[in-house]
Amino acid sequence: MGWLIDPFRYPFMQHALLAAVLIGITCAVLGVYVVQRRMAFIGDAMAHTTLPGLVIAHLWGWNLAVGGLAAAVVTAVGIAWVSRRQQVKEDTAIGVVFTGMFAVGVLLMSRTRSYRDLSHMLFGNVLSVTTQDLYLIAAVALVVLLTLWLFHKELELTSFDPTHAEVIGLRSGLMRLLLLGLLALAVVTGIQAVGVILTNALLVTPAAAAALLTDSFPRRMLAAAILATTCAVVGLVVSYFLQASSGACIVLACTVAFALAGLLTAVTRRTHRAD
Amino acid sequence: MSEPRFPYSRGRHADPVPDALALTTDRLSVCYPGSDRVALRDVSIRAPRGSRVALVGPNGAGKSTLLKAVAGLLPVAAGTIRIYGNPLRACHHRVAYLPQRGDIDWTFPITVSRFVLTGRYVHLGWFRRPRARDWEVVDEVLDRLGLGALSDRQIGRLSGGQQQRALLARALAQEADLLLLDEPLNAVDTETRDVIYTVLAELKAEGKTLIVATHDLGRLADAFDVTIHLQNGFLVEPPENDARDTLVTEGAVWAG
């Protein structure tokens, strides 16, 4: 087991581990809602649209997370505005807004000299997480998980029966907005771990694997959190020994976990049929 | 029944006006948002407390529209709706609405008992967790509808008739006084049909008011006090061959 602990002698690896686990759990638990409500595309869009915010924050010396969050909010409002009359469908509006925002981000990046500083925004670098970043990540994790716990029954109801919610005076649009807000928070931290392009994997893949394993919503959240934690550790260790991109390794670990879950489901189903 | 400390919407827990009817609509017109077509025009109905009203008419006649408008799901274009003498949305904990089966995502990972529990949410409001009394109500209505043995099953693994009973169970769990049921008997097995008719009779005995959209014309006479015929969004006279002594006229007045 020495080889497993060995990489974590270094403080930067301890930071990375803590960050990856916190981000993984946050994204995975929230992801159970994202997957069930078929919002995966929105998560992807949010991740991409944070890019111009990150670049501008970098250029002007702001905190990157603040820039990313601001861009995510602009996107959410923009999508709601473009699709407000239902002449443009929401998924179309998302497609238009997020590609536009991403292009602005790429344009800004290509105009700056410190192109290499910014490359980790695209692909993430959890190894460069500072203590300050860790505080922010922990705060976001706390806010997201606490909010999900407090509003679970309302989020659950509006997910499968918005009509009943409206009848009892619970506005499903409000809960959707809350979820989009949490999504923006999770995405901004996800970017620190695996970057803009791979962030959606943390939101979707562990939750999708958990959905294969159990029919119960709370158990799905638990399973997704455990899977994400495992994948964060495995991904970091693998990236350490291969000297490869940590973000890519974490995401690939998630992909493998999903494949295993699929395989497990197929096997158990076949055994059931054989019985 | 305790009031929620943080209700989902303010002003939703008004008391009934003494002697007011359970439901009145006065020259009610309703349009669907984003559409110019009037789905319901100048409909006036009066449902006394404890009455059982059947809404009949062909598809697209406005039965669902009327129920949705009373449930507060559609904006009122003209006219008024009064529920126990209060304006719309003033006492919605007293109003339960049973949607058509297609309105719900049955693949959602939730058990039958938790699904029925959502009928209690209007009494809980924000932040309050379900209490022992809420779960008691759930167990009670599940048994009443013959779903007790299926309480831990995921809702998508029920048959169509069982899903229909689960919807009715949820409406009962709300302990509302006015129940709006949209096609509760549509495409159900005979067992479910019998269970639902038994429950409707029990609700009558409990003094609840029922407004039911239905296609099951065969049992109108014994299961309902009054029949309202709708066509193209208008109230219409019952067809000639309907022997029911329903009095439905312009302004639709009948004695309870």
Interface residues (C-beta under 8 A of the other chain):
Chain A: Q36 R85 Q86 L150 F151 K153 E154 E156 L157 S159 F160 D161 T163 H164 E166 V167 I168 G169 L170 R171 A211 T214 D215 S216 F217 R220
Chain B: P7 Y8 S9 R12 G34 A71 G72 L73 R89 H92 H93 V95 A96 Y97 P99 D103 I104 D105 W106 F108 P109 I110 T111 T118 Y121 V122 L124 W126 F127 R129 P130 Q154 R170
